[in-house]
Amino acid sequence: MANTSSAKKAARQMITRTEVNKGRRTRVKSEVRSVEEAIKSGDRSKAEAALKSAEPILVRNAQKGMMHKKTASRKVSRLAKRVKAMSA
């Protein structure tokens, strides 16, 4: 257990941050899943709409430090590539 007051405060902050980050992680997974389900269903307009809503969430999470910037970029790129390939 934390002994100093600063360590106690850091422990409190960690609990709060963990809760916030859980929500962010869940939101990212849900948005990516919605894009993948739209791709699987074969509805291109639905997939494009889902991608358009998922992209800013991924980028924002990278800015907040939830994931690396290049990880978010790679995920967006791969999803966009799969949506684009639906027309072919």
Secondary structure, 3 states (H helix, E strand, C coil): CCCCHHHHHHHHHHHHHHHHHHHHHHHHHHHHHHHHHHHHHCCHHHHHHHHHHHHHHHHHHHHHCCCCHHHHHHHHHHHHHHHHCCCC
